[in-house]
């Protein structure tokens, strides 16, 4: 049981570290739809063999 608690504490500390390091660049908004979604077309496949 204590291993689960230690694992949770380590995971929570790692998650907080990542969030703090990301600062204001993290987007926690989930999926984007409509004008907010930015999609780039796939590059064309090369015909070289």
Secondary structure, 3 states (H helix, E strand, C coil): CHHHHHHHHHHHHHHHHHHHHHHHHCCCCCCCCHHHCCCCCCCCCCCCC
